[in-house]
Amino acid sequence: SRAAAARPSLVPSASCVASPSLAAMVNSRTLSQMTKVVSEQAGKAAKVAWEKSPELAKFAQDSSKVAAAAISEAARRSEPMVREKSAEVAAAASSALKKAEPVVREKSAEAVEASVKAGRAALKALQEKAGEMWKSGR
């Protein structure tokens, strides 16, 4: 039949056995093909059993309900702790900002003083240059 002709043989030929590396490759291919066939057949058998067994279907439904209830309960129980930890983090961030505020103000004041000082020095240099130019008649 065509299906049998299209499917590769799982038995290594005599020419393959002559070369150990080729035999190992054929053996790994054979093992891979056998694994694929077995897994496909097991999957089909499980599907048929699942579809034909009301007990398995009921078990799956009940298990899903129990799992959903357990997840909901875990979320409900963890909510107060999550809120508490969120409040702690917010309080710590607020405290850190309050502690940093004087430092920021001090550094800002220092930066303003340095800018004013640099501006005055630049203005003085310009005035001196302008005076020199005035004196030289330019």
RACOR-V607317 format. One line per field, one symbol per residue. ss: DSSP state (h for helix, s for strand, l for the rest). psi: psi as a letter, one per 20 degrees, with the letter a starting at -180 (. if undefined). burial: b if it has 16 or more other C-alpha atoms within 10 Angstrom, else e. A space follows every 50 residues. Layout:
ss->???
psi->???
burial->???
//
This chain:
ss->lhhhhhlllllllhhhhllhhhhhhhhhhhhhhhhhhhhhhhhhhhhhhh hhlhhhhhhhhhhhhhhhhhhhhhhhhhhhhhhhhhhhhhhhhhhhhhhh hhhhhhhhhhhhhhhhhhhhhhhhhhhhhhhhhhhhll
psi->rhghhhpqqipqrhhhhhoghhghggghgggggggggghgghggghgggg hiohgggggggghggggggggggggghighhggghghgggggggghghhh ghgggghgggggghggghggggggggggghgghghij.
burial->eeeeeeeeeeebeeebeeeeeebeebbeebeeeeeeeeeeeeeeeeeeee eeeeeeeeeeeeeeeeeeeeeeeeeeeeeeeeeeeeeeeeeeeeeeeeee eeeeeeeeeeeeeeeeeeeeeeeeeeeeeeeeeeeeee
//
